[in-house]
Amino acid sequence: MQAPQRHSRARSAFEYLFDPDSIAVIGASNDPVKPGGRLFKTIQAHDYDGALWPVNPGAELIMG
């Protein structure tokens, strides 16, 4: 008897959640004291190998 399809989809959804190909940091900041700056810097410091997208319409460049 085969397992229902929804079990494999749930596992796949968790994989996307816990091992994403990219991360967008909404409210990223150049100020490492602000939450968006701290989160962005922490992700960079831990050598995340996916695409990292800082999102802040008020800044042209975030942490280089």
mmJSON file of the N, C-alpha and C atoms, coordinates in Angstrom:
{"data_MODEL":{"atom_site":{
"group_PDB":["ATOM","ATOM","ATOM","ATOM","ATOM","ATOM","ATOM","ATOM","ATOM","ATOM","ATOM","ATOM","ATOM","ATOM","ATOM","ATOM","ATOM","ATOM","ATOM","ATOM","ATOM","ATOM","ATOM","ATOM","ATOM","ATOM","ATOM","ATOM","ATOM","ATOM","ATOM","ATOM","ATOM","ATOM","ATOM","ATOM","ATOM","ATOM","ATOM","ATOM","ATOM","ATOM","ATOM","ATOM","ATOM","ATOM","ATOM","ATOM","ATOM","ATOM","ATOM","ATOM","ATOM","ATOM","ATOM","ATOM","ATOM","ATOM","ATOM","ATOM","ATOM","ATOM","ATOM","ATOM","ATOM","ATOM","ATOM","ATOM","ATOM","ATOM","ATOM","ATOM","ATOM","ATOM","ATOM","ATOM","ATOM","ATOM","ATOM","ATOM","ATOM","ATOM","ATOM","ATOM","ATOM","ATOM","ATOM","ATOM","ATOM","ATOM","ATOM","ATOM","ATOM","ATOM","ATOM","ATOM","ATOM","ATOM","ATOM","ATOM","ATOM","ATOM","ATOM","ATOM","ATOM","ATOM","ATOM","ATOM","ATOM","ATOM","ATOM","ATOM","ATOM","ATOM","ATOM","ATOM","ATOM","ATOM","ATOM","ATOM","ATOM","ATOM","ATOM","ATOM","ATOM","ATOM","ATOM","ATOM","ATOM","ATOM","ATOM","ATOM","ATOM","ATOM","ATOM","ATOM","ATOM","ATOM","ATOM","ATOM","ATOM","ATOM","ATOM","ATOM","ATOM","ATOM","ATOM","ATOM","ATOM","ATOM","ATOM","ATOM","ATOM","ATOM","ATOM","ATOM","ATOM","ATOM","ATOM","ATOM","ATOM","ATOM","ATOM","ATOM","ATOM","ATOM","ATOM","ATOM","ATOM","ATOM","ATOM","ATOM","ATOM","ATOM","ATOM","ATOM","ATOM","ATOM","ATOM","ATOM","ATOM","ATOM","ATOM","ATOM","ATOM","ATOM","ATOM","ATOM","ATOM","ATOM","ATOM","ATOM"],
"id":[1,2,3,4,5,6,7,8,9,10,11,12,13,14,15,16,17,18,19,20,21,22,23,24,25,26,27,28,29,30,31,32,33,34,35,36,37,38,39,40,41,42,43,44,45,46,47,48,49,50,51,52,53,54,55,56,57,58,59,60,61,62,63,64,65,66,67,68,69,70,71,72,73,74,75,76,77,78,79,80,81,82,83,84,85,86,87,88,89,90,91,92,93,94,95,96,97,98,99,100,101,102,103,104,105,106,107,108,109,110,111,112,113,114,115,116,117,118,119,120,121,122,123,124,125,126,127,128,129,130,131,132,133,134,135,136,137,138,139,140,141,142,143,144,145,146,147,148,149,150,151,152,153,154,155,156,157,158,159,160,161,162,163,164,165,166,167,168,169,170,171,172,173,174,175,176,177,178,179,180,181,182,183,184,185,186,187,188,189,190,191,192],
"type_symbol":["N","C","C","N","C","C","N","C","C","N","C","C","N","C","C","N","C","C","N","C","C","N","C","C","N","C","C","N","C","C","N","C","C","N","C","C","N","C","C","N","C","C","N","C","C","N","C","C","N","C","C","N","C","C","N","C","C","N","C","C","N","C","C","N","C","C","N","C","C","N","C","C","N","C","C","N","C","C","N","C","C","N","C","C","N","C","C","N","C","C","N","C","C","N","C","C","N","C","C","N","C","C","N","C","C","N","C","C","N","C","C","N","C","C","N","C","C","N","C","C","N","C","C","N","C","C","N","C","C","N","C","C","N","C","C","N","C","C","N","C","C","N","C","C","N","C","C","N","C","C","N","C","C","N","C","C","N","C","C","N","C","C","N","C","C","N","C","C","N","C","C","N","C","C","N","C","C","N","C","C","N","C","C","N","C","C","N","C","C","N","C","C"],
"label_atom_id":["N","CA","C","N","CA","C","N","CA","C","N","CA","C","N","CA","C","N","CA","C","N","CA","C","N","CA","C","N","CA","C","N","CA","C","N","CA","C","N","CA","C","N","CA","C","N","CA","C","N","CA","C","N","CA","C","N","CA","C","N","CA","C","N","CA","C","N","CA","C","N","CA","C","N","CA","C","N","CA","C","N","CA","C","N","CA","C","N","CA","C","N","CA","C","N","CA","C","N","CA","C","N","CA","C","N","CA","C","N","CA","C","N","CA","C","N","CA","C","N","CA","C","N","CA","C","N","CA","C","N","CA","C","N","CA","C","N","CA","C","N","CA","C","N","CA","C","N","CA","C","N","CA","C","N","CA","C","N","CA","C","N","CA","C","N","CA","C","N","CA","C","N","CA","C","N","CA","C","N","CA","C","N","CA","C","N","CA","C","N","CA","C","N","CA","C","N","CA","C","N","CA","C","N","CA","C","N","CA","C","N","CA","C","N","CA","C","N","CA","C","N","CA","C"],
"label_alt_id":[null,null,null,null,null,null,null,null,null,null,null,null,null,null,null,null,null,null,null,null,null,null,null,null,null,null,null,null,null,null,null,null,null,null,null,null,null,null,null,null,null,null,null,null,null,null,null,null,null,null,null,null,null,null,null,null,null,null,null,null,null,null,null,null,null,null,null,null,null,null,null,null,null,null,null,null,null,null,null,null,null,null,null,null,null,null,null,null,null,null,null,null,null,null,null,null,null,null,null,null,null,null,null,null,null,null,null,null,null,null,null,null,null,null,null,null,null,null,null,null,null,null,null,null,null,null,null,null,null,null,null,null,null,null,null,null,null,null,null,null,null,null,null,null,null,null,null,null,null,null,null,null,null,null,null,null,null,null,null,null,null,null,null,null,null,null,null,null,null,null,null,null,null,null,null,null,null,null,null,null,null,null,null,null,null,null,null,null,null,null,null,null],
"label_comp_id":["MET","MET","MET","GLN","GLN","GLN","ALA","ALA","ALA","PRO","PRO","PRO","GLN","GLN","GLN","ARG","ARG","ARG","HIS","HIS","HIS","SER","SER","SER","ARG","ARG","ARG","ALA","ALA","ALA","ARG","ARG","ARG","SER","SER","SER","ALA","ALA","ALA","PHE","PHE","PHE","GLU","GLU","GLU","TYR","TYR","TYR","LEU","LEU","LEU","PHE","PHE","PHE","ASP","ASP","ASP","PRO","PRO","PRO","ASP","ASP","ASP","SER","SER","SER","ILE","ILE","ILE","ALA","ALA","ALA","VAL","VAL","VAL","ILE","ILE","ILE","GLY","GLY","GLY","ALA","ALA","ALA","SER","SER","SER","ASN","ASN","ASN","ASP","ASP","ASP","PRO","PRO","PRO","VAL","VAL","VAL","LYS","LYS","LYS","PRO","PRO","PRO","GLY","GLY","GLY","GLY","GLY","GLY","ARG","ARG","ARG","LEU","LEU","LEU","PHE","PHE","PHE","LYS","LYS","LYS","THR","THR","THR","ILE","ILE","ILE","GLN","GLN","GLN","ALA","ALA","ALA","HIS","HIS","HIS","ASP","ASP","ASP","TYR","TYR","TYR","ASP","ASP","ASP","GLY","GLY","GLY","ALA","ALA","ALA","LEU","LEU","LEU","TRP","TRP","TRP","PRO","PRO","PRO","VAL","VAL","VAL","ASN","ASN","ASN","PRO","PRO","PRO","GLY","GLY","GLY","ALA","ALA","ALA","GLU","GLU","GLU","LEU","LEU","LEU","ILE","ILE","ILE","MET","MET","MET","GLY","GLY","GLY"],
"label_asym_id":["A","A","A","A","A","A","A","A","A","A","A","A","A","A","A","A","A","A","A","A","A","A","A","A","A","A","A","A","A","A","A","A","A","A","A","A","A","A","A","A","A","A","A","A","A","A","A","A","A","A","A","A","A","A","A","A","A","A","A","A","A","A","A","A","A","A","A","A","A","A","A","A","A","A","A","A","A","A","A","A","A","A","A","A","A","A","A","A","A","A","A","A","A","A","A","A","A","A","A","A","A","A","A","A","A","A","A","A","A","A","A","A","A","A","A","A","A","A","A","A","A","A","A","A","A","A","A","A","A","A","A","A","A","A","A","A","A","A","A","A","A","A","A","A","A","A","A","A","A","A","A","A","A","A","A","A","A","A","A","A","A","A","A","A","A","A","A","A","A","A","A","A","A","A","A","A","A","A","A","A","A","A","A","A","A","A","A","A","A","A","A","A"],
"label_entity_id":["1","1","1","1","1","1","1","1","1","1","1","1","1","1","1","1","1","1","1","1","1","1","1","1","1","1","1","1","1","1","1","1","1","1","1","1","1","1","1","1","1","1","1","1","1","1","1","1","1","1","1","1","1","1","1","1","1","1","1","1","1","1","1","1","1","1","1","1","1","1","1","1","1","1","1","1","1","1","1","1","1","1","1","1","1","1","1","1","1","1","1","1","1","1","1","1","1","1","1","1","1","1","1","1","1","1","1","1","1","1","1","1","1","1","1","1","1","1","1","1","1","1","1","1","1","1","1","1","1","1","1","1","1","1","1","1","1","1","1","1","1","1","1","1","1","1","1","1","1","1","1","1","1","1","1","1","1","1","1","1","1","1","1","1","1","1","1","1","1","1","1","1","1","1","1","1","1","1","1","1","1","1","1","1","1","1","1","1","1","1","1","1"],
"label_seq_id":[1,1,1,2,2,2,3,3,3,4,4,4,5,5,5,6,6,6,7,7,7,8,8,8,9,9,9,10,10,10,11,11,11,12,12,12,13,13,13,14,14,14,15,15,15,16,16,16,17,17,17,18,18,18,19,19,19,20,20,20,21,21,21,22,22,22,23,23,23,24,24,24,25,25,25,26,26,26,27,27,27,28,28,28,29,29,29,30,30,30,31,31,31,32,32,32,33,33,33,34,34,34,35,35,35,36,36,36,37,37,37,38,38,38,39,39,39,40,40,40,41,41,41,42,42,42,43,43,43,44,44,44,45,45,45,46,46,46,47,47,47,48,48,48,49,49,49,50,50,50,51,51,51,52,52,52,53,53,53,54,54,54,55,55,55,56,56,56,57,57,57,58,58,58,59,59,59,60,60,60,61,61,61,62,62,62,63,63,63,64,64,64],
"pdbx_PDB_ins_code":[null,null,null,null,null,null,null,null,null,null,null,null,null,null,null,null,null,null,null,null,null,null,null,null,null,null,null,null,null,null,null,null,null,null,null,null,null,null,null,null,null,null,null,null,null,null,null,null,null,null,null,null,null,null,null,null,null,null,null,null,null,null,null,null,null,null,null,null,null,null,null,null,null,null,null,null,null,null,null,null,null,null,null,null,null,null,null,null,null,null,null,null,null,null,null,null,null,null,null,null,null,null,null,null,null,null,null,null,null,null,null,null,null,null,null,null,null,null,null,null,null,null,null,null,null,null,null,null,null,null,null,null,null,null,null,null,null,null,null,null,null,null,null,null,null,null,null,null,null,null,null,null,null,null,null,null,null,null,null,null,null,null,null,null,null,null,null,null,null,null,null,null,null,null,null,null,null,null,null,null,null,null,null,null,null,null,null,null,null,null,null,null],
"Cartn_x":[0.838,0.0,0.885,0.595,1.39,0.919,1.888,1.546,0.814,-0.09,-0.791,0.189,-0.123,0.722,0.943,-0.019,0.117,1.306,1.709,2.861,4.143,4.309,5.518,5.51,4.333,4.247,4.602,4.147,4.453,5.954,6.584,8.029,8.743,8.278,8.873,8.688,7.538,7.294,8.252,8.517,9.466,10.878,11.231,12.549,12.696,11.676,11.715,11.823,11.167,11.168,12.509,13.093,14.309,15.604,15.504,16.69,16.363,16.1,15.669,16.82,16.455,17.437,17.791,16.889,17.137,16.359,16.841,16.192,16.1,14.931,14.744,14.595,15.407,15.324,14.581,13.311,12.478,12.865,13.209,13.635,15.111,15.889,17.333,17.896,18.933,19.486,21.002,21.627,23.08,23.514,22.577,22.869,22.756,23.887,23.839,23.161,22.787,22.073,20.565,20.083,18.665,18.363,17.131,16.797,17.078,16.717,16.96,18.435,19.23,20.672,21.321,20.852,21.401,21.115,19.881,19.511,20.329,20.434,21.184,22.648,23.249,24.658,24.866,23.938,24.045,23.984,23.08,22.978,24.268,24.798,26.065,27.207,27.274,28.368,28.375,27.222,27.143,27.224,27.78,28.084,26.901,25.74,24.579,24.953,24.749,25.208,24.136,22.938,21.891,21.93,20.968,20.85,20.269,20.876,20.427,20.001,18.734,18.163,17.772,18.513,18.097,16.993,15.938,14.825,14.641,14.929,14.73,14.638,13.423,13.249,13.972,14.386,15.053,16.568,17.104,18.564,18.94,20.029,20.505,21.398,22.13,23.066,23.008,22.97,22.931,24.193,25.011,26.222,27.061,27.25,28.132,27.463],
"Cartn_y":[-1.181,0.0,1.246,2.188,3.414,4.454,5.253,6.357,7.442,8.141,9.24,10.315,10.962,12.004,13.175,13.514,14.693,14.591,13.379,13.217,13.658,13.286,13.694,15.198,15.792,17.239,17.98,17.477,18.127,18.087,16.997,16.886,17.87,17.968,18.905,20.351,20.66,22.009,22.337,21.372,21.594,21.795,21.07,21.249,22.661,23.16,24.532,25.539,25.259,26.172,26.187,25.016,24.925,24.897,24.728,24.736,25.496,26.812,27.58,27.845,28.044,28.404,29.881,30.675,32.11,32.652,33.791,34.459,35.946,36.528,37.97,38.526,39.512,40.148,41.468,41.477,42.665,43.647,44.864,45.865,45.78,45.184,45.099,46.505,46.611,47.915,47.862,49.005,49.115,49.216,49.465,49.609,48.24,47.637,46.304,46.242,47.388,47.407,47.247,47.69,47.545,46.086,45.638,44.223,43.756,44.551,44.165,44.09,44.952,44.93,43.769,43.505,42.402,41.059,40.879,39.634,39.438,40.495,40.409,40.063,40.728,40.494,39.07,38.597,37.248,36.193,36.362,35.404,35.413,36.593,36.688,36.029,36.256,35.755,34.225,33.611,32.155,31.461,32.144,31.566,30.872,31.514,30.99,30.926,29.785,29.626,29.883,30.283,30.618,32.106,32.542,33.959,34.718,35.837,36.671,38.021,38.355,39.568,40.561,41.666,42.715,43.558,43.812,44.599,45.83,47.0,48.257,49.343,49.822,50.797,52.132,52.392,53.642,53.577,52.428,52.285,51.714,52.244,51.74,50.528,50.472,49.385,49.014,47.717,47.232,46.406,46.854,46.152,45.591,46.4,46.021,45.117],
"Cartn_z":[0.0,0.0,0.0,-0.857,-0.948,0.06,0.533,1.442,0.663,1.294,0.619,0.148,-0.953,-1.53,-0.587,0.244,1.089,2.044,2.434,3.321,2.624,1.361,0.642,0.384,0.147,-0.046,1.236,2.387,3.661,3.916,3.632,3.81,2.893,1.67,0.722,1.199,1.757,2.267,3.409,4.272,5.364,4.825,3.797,3.196,2.652,2.004,1.496,2.642,3.738,4.867,5.592,5.826,6.629,5.821,4.509,3.652,2.369,2.474,1.304,0.338,-0.934,-1.957,-1.882,-1.323,-1.188,0.006,0.512,1.641,1.324,1.505,1.384,2.798,3.131,4.447,4.25,4.644,4.508,5.61,5.231,6.207,6.528,5.62,5.827,6.015,6.824,7.167,7.176,6.952,7.075,8.531,9.402,10.834,11.513,11.924,12.517,13.88,14.442,15.716,15.503,14.345,14.024,13.686,13.954,13.706,12.274,11.267,9.88,9.548,10.111,9.903,10.629,11.827,12.624,11.947,11.479,10.803,9.53,8.722,7.469,7.735,8.698,9.03,9.577,10.384,10.945,9.846,8.903,7.795,6.981,6.702,5.969,6.745,8.039,8.864,8.974,8.783,8.906,7.551,6.573,5.257,4.595,4.63,3.903,2.428,1.785,0.409,-0.643,-0.233,-1.184,-1.514,-2.307,-2.654,-1.463,-1.136,-0.02,-0.577,-0.404,-0.986,0.098,0.25,1.18,0.545,1.279,0.757,1.634,1.069,1.75,0.677,0.399,-0.678,-0.414,0.818,1.139,1.028,0.645,0.562,-0.803,-1.355,-2.636,-2.451,-1.331,-1.076,0.397,0.686,2.059,2.326,3.246,3.691,2.537,1.536,0.428,-0.536],
"occupancy":[1.0,1.0,1.0,1.0,1.0,1.0,1.0,1.0,1.0,1.0,1.0,1.0,1.0,1.0,1.0,1.0,1.0,1.0,1.0,1.0,1.0,1.0,1.0,1.0,1.0,1.0,1.0,1.0,1.0,1.0,1.0,1.0,1.0,1.0,1.0,1.0,1.0,1.0,1.0,1.0,1.0,1.0,1.0,1.0,1.0,1.0,1.0,1.0,1.0,1.0,1.0,1.0,1.0,1.0,1.0,1.0,1.0,1.0,1.0,1.0,1.0,1.0,1.0,1.0,1.0,1.0,1.0,1.0,1.0,1.0,1.0,1.0,1.0,1.0,1.0,1.0,1.0,1.0,1.0,1.0,1.0,1.0,1.0,1.0,1.0,1.0,1.0,1.0,1.0,1.0,1.0,1.0,1.0,1.0,1.0,1.0,1.0,1.0,1.0,1.0,1.0,1.0,1.0,1.0,1.0,1.0,1.0,1.0,1.0,1.0,1.0,1.0,1.0,1.0,1.0,1.0,1.0,1.0,1.0,1.0,1.0,1.0,1.0,1.0,1.0,1.0,1.0,1.0,1.0,1.0,1.0,1.0,1.0,1.0,1.0,1.0,1.0,1.0,1.0,1.0,1.0,1.0,1.0,1.0,1.0,1.0,1.0,1.0,1.0,1.0,1.0,1.0,1.0,1.0,1.0,1.0,1.0,1.0,1.0,1.0,1.0,1.0,1.0,1.0,1.0,1.0,1.0,1.0,1.0,1.0,1.0,1.0,1.0,1.0,1.0,1.0,1.0,1.0,1.0,1.0,1.0,1.0,1.0,1.0,1.0,1.0,1.0,1.0,1.0,1.0,1.0,1.0],
"B_iso_or_equiv":[0.0,0.0,0.0,0.0,0.0,0.0,0.0,0.0,0.0,0.0,0.0,0.0,0.0,0.0,0.0,0.0,0.0,0.0,0.0,0.0,0.0,0.0,0.0,0.0,0.0,0.0,0.0,0.0,0.0,0.0,0.0,0.0,0.0,0.0,0.0,0.0,0.0,0.0,0.0,0.0,0.0,0.0,0.0,0.0,0.0,0.0,0.0,0.0,0.0,0.0,0.0,0.0,0.0,0.0,0.0,0.0,0.0,0.0,0.0,0.0,0.0,0.0,0.0,0.0,0.0,0.0,0.0,0.0,0.0,0.0,0.0,0.0,0.0,0.0,0.0,0.0,0.0,0.0,0.0,0.0,0.0,0.0,0.0,0.0,0.0,0.0,0.0,0.0,0.0,0.0,0.0,0.0,0.0,0.0,0.0,0.0,0.0,0.0,0.0,0.0,0.0,0.0,0.0,0.0,0.0,0.0,0.0,0.0,0.0,0.0,0.0,0.0,0.0,0.0,0.0,0.0,0.0,0.0,0.0,0.0,0.0,0.0,0.0,0.0,0.0,0.0,0.0,0.0,0.0,0.0,0.0,0.0,0.0,0.0,0.0,0.0,0.0,0.0,0.0,0.0,0.0,0.0,0.0,0.0,0.0,0.0,0.0,0.0,0.0,0.0,0.0,0.0,0.0,0.0,0.0,0.0,0.0,0.0,0.0,0.0,0.0,0.0,0.0,0.0,0.0,0.0,0.0,0.0,0.0,0.0,0.0,0.0,0.0,0.0,0.0,0.0,0.0,0.0,0.0,0.0,0.0,0.0,0.0,0.0,0.0,0.0,0.0,0.0,0.0,0.0,0.0,0.0],
"pdbx_formal_charge":[null,null,null,null,null,null,null,null,null,null,null,null,null,null,null,null,null,null,null,null,null,null,null,null,null,null,null,null,null,null,null,null,null,null,null,null,null,null,null,null,null,null,null,null,null,null,null,null,null,null,null,null,null,null,null,null,null,null,null,null,null,null,null,null,null,null,null,null,null,null,null,null,null,null,null,null,null,null,null,null,null,null,null,null,null,null,null,null,null,null,null,null,null,null,null,null,null,null,null,null,null,null,null,null,null,null,null,null,null,null,null,null,null,null,null,null,null,null,null,null,null,null,null,null,null,null,null,null,null,null,null,null,null,null,null,null,null,null,null,null,null,null,null,null,null,null,null,null,null,null,null,null,null,null,null,null,null,null,null,null,null,null,null,null,null,null,null,null,null,null,null,null,null,null,null,null,null,null,null,null,null,null,null,null,null,null,null,null,null,null,null,null],
"auth_seq_id":[1,1,1,2,2,2,3,3,3,4,4,4,5,5,5,6,6,6,7,7,7,8,8,8,9,9,9,10,10,10,11,11,11,12,12,12,13,13,13,14,14,14,15,15,15,16,16,16,17,17,17,18,18,18,19,19,19,20,20,20,21,21,21,22,22,22,23,23,23,24,24,24,25,25,25,26,26,26,27,27,27,28,28,28,29,29,29,30,30,30,31,31,31,32,32,32,33,33,33,34,34,34,35,35,35,36,36,36,37,37,37,38,38,38,39,39,39,40,40,40,41,41,41,42,42,42,43,43,43,44,44,44,45,45,45,46,46,46,47,47,47,48,48,48,49,49,49,50,50,50,51,51,51,52,52,52,53,53,53,54,54,54,55,55,55,56,56,56,57,57,57,58,58,58,59,59,59,60,60,60,61,61,61,62,62,62,63,63,63,64,64,64],
"auth_comp_id":["MET","MET","MET","GLN","GLN","GLN","ALA","ALA","ALA","PRO","PRO","PRO","GLN","GLN","GLN","ARG","ARG","ARG","HIS","HIS","HIS","SER","SER","SER","ARG","ARG","ARG","ALA","ALA","ALA","ARG","ARG","ARG","SER","SER","SER","ALA","ALA","ALA","PHE","PHE","PHE","GLU","GLU","GLU","TYR","TYR","TYR","LEU","LEU","LEU","PHE","PHE","PHE","ASP","ASP","ASP","PRO","PRO","PRO","ASP","ASP","ASP","SER","SER","SER","ILE","ILE","ILE","ALA","ALA","ALA","VAL","VAL","VAL","ILE","ILE","ILE","GLY","GLY","GLY","ALA","ALA","ALA","SER","SER","SER","ASN","ASN","ASN","ASP","ASP","ASP","PRO","PRO","PRO","VAL","VAL","VAL","LYS","LYS","LYS","PRO","PRO","PRO","GLY","GLY","GLY","GLY","GLY","GLY","ARG","ARG","ARG","LEU","LEU","LEU","PHE","PHE","PHE","LYS","LYS","LYS","THR","THR","THR","ILE","ILE","ILE","GLN","GLN","GLN","ALA","ALA","ALA","HIS","HIS","HIS","ASP","ASP","ASP","TYR","TYR","TYR","ASP","ASP","ASP","GLY","GLY","GLY","ALA","ALA","ALA","LEU","LEU","LEU","TRP","TRP","TRP","PRO","PRO","PRO","VAL","VAL","VAL","ASN","ASN","ASN","PRO","PRO","PRO","GLY","GLY","GLY","ALA","ALA","ALA","GLU","GLU","GLU","LEU","LEU","LEU","ILE","ILE","ILE","MET","MET","MET","GLY","GLY","GLY"],
"auth_asym_id":["A","A","A","A","A","A","A","A","A","A","A","A","A","A","A","A","A","A","A","A","A","A","A","A","A","A","A","A","A","A","A","A","A","A","A","A","A","A","A","A","A","A","A","A","A","A","A","A","A","A","A","A","A","A","A","A","A","A","A","A","A","A","A","A","A","A","A","A","A","A","A","A","A","A","A","A","A","A","A","A","A","A","A","A","A","A","A","A","A","A","A","A","A","A","A","A","A","A","A","A","A","A","A","A","A","A","A","A","A","A","A","A","A","A","A","A","A","A","A","A","A","A","A","A","A","A","A","A","A","A","A","A","A","A","A","A","A","A","A","A","A","A","A","A","A","A","A","A","A","A","A","A","A","A","A","A","A","A","A","A","A","A","A","A","A","A","A","A","A","A","A","A","A","A","A","A","A","A","A","A","A","A","A","A","A","A","A","A","A","A","A","A"],
"auth_atom_id":["N","CA","C","N","CA","C","N","CA","C","N","CA","C","N","CA","C","N","CA","C","N","CA","C","N","CA","C","N","CA","C","N","CA","C","N","CA","C","N","CA","C","N","CA","C","N","CA","C","N","CA","C","N","CA","C","N","CA","C","N","CA","C","N","CA","C","N","CA","C","N","CA","C","N","CA","C","N","CA","C","N","CA","C","N","CA","C","N","CA","C","N","CA","C","N","CA","C","N","CA","C","N","CA","C","N","CA","C","N","CA","C","N","CA","C","N","CA","C","N","CA","C","N","CA","C","N","CA","C","N","CA","C","N","CA","C","N","CA","C","N","CA","C","N","CA","C","N","CA","C","N","CA","C","N","CA","C","N","CA","C","N","CA","C","N","CA","C","N","CA","C","N","CA","C","N","CA","C","N","CA","C","N","CA","C","N","CA","C","N","CA","C","N","CA","C","N","CA","C","N","CA","C","N","CA","C","N","CA","C","N","CA","C","N","CA","C","N","CA","C","N","CA","C"],
"pdbx_PDB_model_num":[1,1,1,1,1,1,1,1,1,1,1,1,1,1,1,1,1,1,1,1,1,1,1,1,1,1,1,1,1,1,1,1,1,1,1,1,1,1,1,1,1,1,1,1,1,1,1,1,1,1,1,1,1,1,1,1,1,1,1,1,1,1,1,1,1,1,1,1,1,1,1,1,1,1,1,1,1,1,1,1,1,1,1,1,1,1,1,1,1,1,1,1,1,1,1,1,1,1,1,1,1,1,1,1,1,1,1,1,1,1,1,1,1,1,1,1,1,1,1,1,1,1,1,1,1,1,1,1,1,1,1,1,1,1,1,1,1,1,1,1,1,1,1,1,1,1,1,1,1,1,1,1,1,1,1,1,1,1,1,1,1,1,1,1,1,1,1,1,1,1,1,1,1,1,1,1,1,1,1,1,1,1,1,1,1,1,1,1,1,1,1,1]
}}}
